[in-house]
Amino acid sequence: MAEAYGEKALVLCSGGVDSTTLLAMAVKRFGAQNVFALSISYGQRHGREIEAAQAVAAFYGVQQRFLDLAAIFADSNCSLLAHSTEAVPESSYAQQQAEGGDGPVSTYVPFRNGLFLSSAASMALSLGCSVVLYGAHHDDWAGDAYPDCSQAFVDAMGAAISEGTGGQLRLEAPFVQLTKADIVREGLALGVPYQLTWSCYEGGETPCGKCATCIDRAAAFAANNALDPLLG
């Protein structure tokens, strides 16, 4: 896609595969000087993903902003949070739902992405951006594991952002109907530095290989006959 001169974009950047691929696409489309990366702390179990987001932003030469929204989730026992008494499940989302029924999994942080997008919209307007980019994809929504990754959610938030900003800002989620394998395929073509990214729900020296996001990441690289650089 040709560079969109004159527009500025804010990308929600977690340091993972999806948002890093989206950041690469945004830099190609808008130019690094017109892209901002927003990385959010929410009380997650470790700091590896924020460190990864910083490395990715530095690689692409984009300005980065940070928010700490941990206080909002202080009363949640979601297993993804540092203060949780629950362990992160060592199985895929599909397996978790087969055992516990359809609906959100234990690593679903209550309306996290709605909060992130609302915050991003306010910041984007302040920075003179006209678009917020969000890396939700179909695999995370499947079975309502993460309902705030669905097409319906994206459409609703997009309408709210447009309406609430008088049409000054729009939401784009180009991966919402794609699989993680599709995203990795796009990223490999763009030369995305996946060695800088972090996906694992645990914060060890190397990915645990057992949590749902590790399982999804491994499958996405395998589907593209590619080696995950974090495991090479």
N, C-alpha and C positions, 0 to 999 in steps of 0.2 A: 504494500500500500504506500502511496506517495506521502511524503511528509505534509502534515496539515499545518501550514504556516499560519501564524496568528493565533492559534489556539493553544491553551495550556491545559494540562491534564494532571489529576491527582490519582495515583495508583495505591490501593490498599496493598501493602507489601509485608507479608509475614515471614519472608525468608524461605518459603517452601517452593516446591516445583511449580505450582500453578501461578502464584503471584509473581514469581521471578520470570516465568515465560511471558506473562502479561506485561511486565515492566519492559522486557526486551522489545515486545511489539510496540509499546507506547513510545519508546525511544526512537524506534525506526519510523514511526508515523509522525510524531510531533517534534522530534529533536530533543536531545538530552537537556538543553537549556530551558525547555518548556515543560518538563516533567518533574513532578514532586512525588516522592515516595512517603507514604504515611505508615508508620509501624506502631502497633498498639500493644502495650502490656495490659493484661487483664487478670493477673494473678496466676498465670500458667505455672506448670510444675518446674520449669527450668528456664534459663535465659538463652539457651542455644539458638532459638529461632530469631530472637532479636539480634544476636550477634551475626547470624547469617544474613538477616535483612540489611544490617549495616555494611557487610562485606559486598553484598549484591549492589546496593546503592552506590558504593564507592567504585565498583567495577564499571558501572554504567555512567558515572559522573553526574548523577542527578542529586538535587537537593533533597534532604530527608527531614521529616518532622516526626516527633514522637508524642504519644499520649499515654498516660497511665490511668486506666479505668478500673483498677482492681477493686476499689472500694464498693463498686456497684454489685460485685459478685461475692461479697464477703459472707453472705448467708446461704450461698449455694454449696451443695455437697457434690457437685459435678466432679467426676473422677479426673478431669483434666486440670483441676486447680490444685495449687500447692498445699492448701490447707485441708483438702478432702480426706475423709477417712476411707474412701473407696480406692481400690486398685484399678489401674487401667487394664481393661480386658485384653487378653492375649489371643484374639481371634478376629476374623474379618467382621465387617458390619453385617453382612448377610448371615453369618453364623450367630452373631449376637441376637439378631432379630428372629432367627429360627428358634432360638432358645427362649427369648423373652417376648416375642410378638412384634408386629410392625410398630413403628413409631420411633421417636428419638432414642438414640443410644446413650449410654451413661457419660460419654464424652461430649454430649451436646451441652454447650454453655448457654444458659437461658437468654434467648433472643439476642445473642452476642452480635450477630451480623447486622441486625437492625440497628443496634446501638452504634456499631462501627460505621455504618453507612450514614447515619444521621450526623455523627461527629465529623465524618469525612466531608459531608456536604457543607457544613458550616465553615470548615477550614478551607475547602476548595474555593468557596466564594471569596473568602478573605484574601486568598492568594491570586485571585483573578483568573481562576480556572473555569472552563466551560463544561468539563466532563470529569466524572468520577468513574474509575475503572475497577471492576470487582471480579475476582477470579473464581467464583463458584462454578462447579461443574456437575454433570449429571450423576456421576458415581456417588458423590456425597449426598445427593438428594434421595437416591433410589430407596424406596420403601419408607420414606420420610425419616431416614436416619438423622439427617440434618434438615429440618423443614425450612430453615432460612437459607437454603441453597437451591430452592426450587424455582422453576420458571414463574409460577404464580407469585412467589415472594418477590422475585426480581421485578416483575411487572408492577406489583403494588408499590414497592419502594421507589421504582422509577417514576411512577405517576405522582407519588407524594413529593419527591425531590423536585420534579418539574413544577408542580403546582405551588409548592412552598417557597420556591425561589423566583416565582414570576416568569418561569421559562428561561432563566439565566443559566441553569445548570441541568445537565442530563446524566443519567446513569447508563453505563454500558457494561454488560456482562457477556462477552463474546464466547465464553466456554460453557454457558449454562446448559446447552444441549449436547455437549461433547463429553467423551470419556477422558480419563486421565491419560490413557494411551494416546489419544488424539493430541492432547496437549504436549506430551513428551515428543511426539513426532514433529510437531510445529517447532518446539524448542530446539531439538537437535538440528533442524534445518537452519535455525537462526544462530546456532553456536552458543546457546545459553550455557553459562558456567555452572552446571549442576553440581560441580564439586564444592561450590560455595554454599549450597542450600542445605537446609535441615528440615526433615519431615517428621521424624520419630517423636512420639509423645513422651518418651523418656529422654533424659538429658545426659546420657553417658558419653564416653569418648567415641563410641561407634553406635550406629543405629541398633536397636534391640532386635529387629527382624521379626518380632512377634505381635506388635500392636497393629491395629487395623490400617493405620496410615503407612506403616512399613510394608505391610502385605500389599496394599494398593500400589505403592511406589514400585516395588519389585515387579509386580505384574505388568505395570505400564512400560518399564524398560524392557522386560522380556518380550512383550508384544511387538516391540520395535527392533528386536534382535540386537539390543544395545546393552552395554555394561554400565550399571550405575557407578559413577566415579567414587561414591562414598564407600562402595563395597569392593572396589578393584585393588 
